[in-house]
Amino acid sequence: MQERSVRLVVLTLLLATPLAAAFFLWNIDRRAAASVDASDAVAGHVDRMRDAIAEIGAAQQGYVAPGQLDEPWFERSTAQVEALRGEVAAVRPLLRSSSAAAVLDGLAQSLEALEAADARTRENLSLGQDLMAADVIFSDGRNILDGMAAQMRELQRAERAAAAAEREALAQTRWTAVGLVLLVSFAAIGWAIRVSGVPKVPEVRSGTPGTATIDLSAAAALCTDLSRVTETAALRPLVERAASLVDASGLTLWMSGGEQLFAVLSHGYAVEQLARFGPIARSADNAVAAAWRTGRLSVMAGDTRAPGALVAPMFGPNGGIGVLAFEIRDGREQDPAVQAVATMVAAQLATAVAAWPAASSADTPATAHAARTA
């Protein structure tokens, strides 16, 4: 059930993450395309504004050209001023740079100054003062137009810089999204591998039909006391309580040393028997070695002549550090509740004992005879 849930979660993450990333990247591409369109639109307005400024200058020079009628040039100049004013209003909402907006404000003020100068020019022409009109055109008018052309260049530079910064930010966001997709995918796969590799712990169902009645309060109290152990001497009475909890006739703590397991503590056996236990090689063909190798609970069925056994693995930060073997009577080694409590006690006991040198992951030939498994 646990592995199925893990696979479902991982599959959901692996499917949802690329879909979310695809939508995110599509949104970034859409924004990038909109940025390009906005840049093109601003460039078009700037070109038309520059053309209008040039046309106004040419029209004003036509005011004082010999043999030319004034009215056509007046109309042409007025039309270009209106066109320029329309472009200023149209380009304003498209600007992305605050400095470009400030330049546009200055351009609008220059346009007002230009209109005032044009009005003086036309007044002088109406009074027949052509020289004074020409002086306004080629002095004040020309200076204003040159300033407006410079303002157009400054506006264009500011907008290009803002567009470049926006494109760079979108590119960084795009790579960030790709990195997050990879990170989530690798994390999901790693989590699945880690969770799938954890030994399965049978579900404890105390007092239900077909299972033993286990005192869960006593089991919880034992685990709590194991978590408080600060010296090895305190383990013996706790080991006795663990044996009593599952009605085990014997219990042995095996710790790893290199490629072998050594019996370091027991309950229910004479001291002479403990001395004859082990060591057990990692590759030995028995339940103790199997639990150590596989990291899973080993069950050895009993019969009328010999009790059964449960062997629960113990883990440290770097892998297996030993096993806890229970000798079980009356066929209770097959009971899920007994198996669950044995596994739980072994896991808690692992936190109270120091790990011996860890064995390598490779199986090696047996270097010592196998001992009893409980």
N, C-alpha and C positions, 0 to 999 in steps of 0.2 A: 504493500500500500504506500509505504514511504517513497520507494523508488518511482512508483507511478506518479505520485504527486510531484516529485522532483522533476521528472520528465515533462509533466504538463506545464510547470512553472517555467522551465527553461525554454520549452517550445514557444510558449506565449511571449517570453522576452525576445527570443530570436526572431519571431515574426513581427511583433509590435515595434521593436526598435528600428529596423530598416524602414518600416512604413512611416513611422514618425519622422525619421531622418529624411526620407524622400520628400515628404511634405515640406519639411523645413528647408531643404535645399531648393525645392521648387519655389518656395516663397522668396528665398535669397535671389534666385535667378530672375524672378519677376521684378524684384526691387532693382536689381542691376540693370535690367532692360529699361525700367522706368527712368533710372538715372541717366542712361544714355539718351533716351528720348528727350528728357528735360534739358540735357546739355545741347542737343541738336536744336531744340526750340529756342533756347537762349541765344545760341550762335546765329540762328536765323534772324531774330529780332535785332541783334547787335549789327549784323550786316546791313539790315534795312535802315537802322538809325544812322549808321556811318554814311550810307548813300544819301539819306535825307540831308545830313549836315553839309555834304559836298554840293548837293543841288541848291541848298539855300545860299551858299557862298557864290555859286555861279550865277544864280538869279540876281543877287544883289549887285554883282559887277555889271550885269546887263542894264541896271538902272541908269548908269552914267555912260554907257557905250554910245559913241556918236552915231546918229542916224537911226537909233532904235526907239520904238515906242515903249513907254513905261508900263502901261497897263498889263500887257501879257506877262512881263517880268514880275509885276506886283502879284498877279494871280498865281504864278508859278511858285513864288516865294511863300505866299500864304498857304498854298496847298501842302508844301513840304513841311512848313512849321506844324500844321495840323497833323500831318502824317507822323512827324517826330513825336509830338505830344501823345498820339495814340500808341506808338510803340513803347514809350516810357511807361504808360499805364499798363500795357499788356505784359511787359517783361517783369514787372515788379513781383507778382506772386510766384514767378518761376525761379527767382534767385535763391540760392542756398547759402550764400556767404553774407555775413553781416557787413563786412567791409564793402562788398559789391552794392549792397542796399544803400550804404552811406554815399558811395560814389554816385548812385542813381539820383539821390536827393540833390547832390551838388549839380548834376546835369540838369535837373528840372529848374533849379535856380538860374543856371546859365541860360536856359531857354527863355526864361522871363527877361533876363538882361538883354538877350538878343532881340526879342520882340520890342523892347523899349528903344534899342538903338535903331531898329528898322523903322520904327514910327518917326524918330527924329530925321532919319534919312528922307523918308517920304515927305515930311513937312518941308524940309529944305528944298526938295525938288518942286514942290507945289508953289514955292515962293520964287522959283527961278534961281536959286542959289546952288548951282550944280557943284561948284568947288567945295562948298561946305558939306554937301551930301557925299561927295567922293571921299572927303576927309573922314567922315564917320564910317563909311564902308571899309576903307582900307586901314583904319586905325582901330577904333573900338570894335567894329564888327568883325574884322579879321582876328583880333586878339581873342574875342569871345569864341569864335568858331574853332580856332586852334586849341583853346582850352577844352572845348567840348570834345574834340577829337582825342585829346590826351585822356580825358575822363573815360571815353569809350575803351581805350586800350587798357586802362587800369581796371575797369569793370570786367573786361574779358579775362585778364590775368587772375583776378580774385575768383571768378567763377570756375576757371580751369583748375585752380588749386583746390577749391572745395570739392569739385567732382572727383579729382584724383584721390583725395582723402576718403571720400565716400566709397569709391571702388576698393581701396585698400582695406577699409573696415569690413566691407562685405566679403572680401576674399578671406580675411582672418576668421570671420564668423563661419564661412563655409568649411574651412579646415578644422575649426573647433567642433563643428557638427560631425564631421567624418571621424575625428578622434574620439568623440563621445560614443559613437556607434561601435567602434572597435573595442573601446574600453568596456562598455556594457556587455558586448558579445563575449569577450574573453572572461569577464567576471562571471557571467551566467554559466559558461562552460566549466570554469574552474570550480564554481560552487557546486555544480552538478557532480563533478568528479569527486569532490571532497565529501559531499553528503552521501553519495552512493557508496563510498568506500567505508562508511561508518558501520560497524557491526550491527546487525539487526537485534533489537532487544524485544523479546516477546512481551506481549501486552499482559499486564497483571490484572486479573479479574478475581479478586478475593471473595471466596465463599460461594461462587457460582457452581452449578452442577458440573461434575467432571473435573474440577480443579481442587487443589488443596486449600484449606483455610489457613491463610497466612496473616499474622498479626502485623498489619502495615504500620501501625503506630510504633511497634517495637523496631521494625525495619528502619523507619525514619529516625528514631532515636539513635540506633546503632550508627547510621551514616553520619549523623550530627557529631557523635562522639569520635568517630574516625577522623572527621575533619579537624578535630581539636588536638590530635595526637602530636606531641612534640618530641617524644623519645621512644625508642624501640621497645623498651620494657613495658610500655603501656599497651602494646598491641596484644599480648597474650590473652588477657581477659576479654578483649573485644573479639578476638578470633573465636573464643569459646562461645560468646553470645551469637556470633554468626552461625556456628554449627548448630546451636540450639534452635535458632530461628527457622531453619529448614529441616530440622530433625535429622541432621547428618551424624553418622556414627564416627566419622573422621574428617579432618580438614587439613590440608597442607598448603603452605605458601611457597611457591617456587619462584625464584628470581633468576633473571638471565645474567650470564657472565660469558661474554664472547659468543661462542656457538653452542653453549650448553646451558641447561637449567639446573639450579641447585636448590634443594629443599632447605629452607632457612627457618621455618616455624611450622608447628603443627599442633593439632588438638586431637585427642582420641587415640594416640599411638604412644607406645613406650619410647623412652629416649633411645633405647637400643635399636628400635625399628627405624627411627628417624635417621640414625647414623648410617643405616644400610640403604637409605634412599638415594638414588641418583649417583652421579649426575646423569641427566638425560640429554642426549644429543638433539640438536634441532631437527635432524632428519629421521629421528626415531619413529617407528611405526606404533604409536600409541596416542591416546586421547590428549595427554599432556602436551606432547610435541606438536600435535595437530592444531590444538588451540593456539599455541604460540606462533606457529607458522602462518596460519590463516587469519588470525585476529578475530575468530568467531567462536562462539560457544560450542564445545564438544560434548556430546552425550554418549555415554557407554552404558548400554542396557544391562541390567542385572538379571540374575536367574535364581533358582532355588539354592544354588550352591555358593553364589557370591553376590555381594551388593552391586548396585549400579554406581555410576559416577557422573558428575557434572564438572567440567573444567572451563572456567570463565577467564578470558584474557584480560590483562591489565595493560594500560597504555600510559606512556609519559609524553613529554613534548615532542620527542623524536621517534616515537614508535612504541612497539611492544617492549615491556620491561619484565614481564613475567606472567604467571597464571595463578589462579586460586582454584584448587581441586577439592571437591566435596565428595565424600563417600556416602551415598544415599541408599536407604533401605526401602523395602516394600514397593518398589517400582515408582517411587515418587520422582525419580530423575526425569520421567517423561511428562511431568506436570508443568504446564506453562507458567503457573504462578511461582513454583519453586525455581524454575529456570530464570524467570525475570528477577527474583530477589537475589539469586546467586550472582547474576550479571551486575546488578546494581551495587551489591556489597563489594564485588571485585573492583568496580570502577572507582568507588569511594576509597577503598584501601590503597589504590594506586597513588592517590594524592598524599598518603601518609608515609610511604616508604621511598627511600632514595633509589633511583635507577642505577643498576650496575652497568658496566660497559655494554652498549647495545650490540646485538648480533647483526651480522651483515644480512642483506636481503637474499643472497644466493644460498641455495641449499647445498650442504656439504655432506660427505659420507659420515655415517655414525662413528663417533670417536669414543663412545662409552656405552656400556650396556644400558638398556631401558629399565627404569624402576617401576614400582607400582604407580598407578595413575590417580590415586586418591589418598 
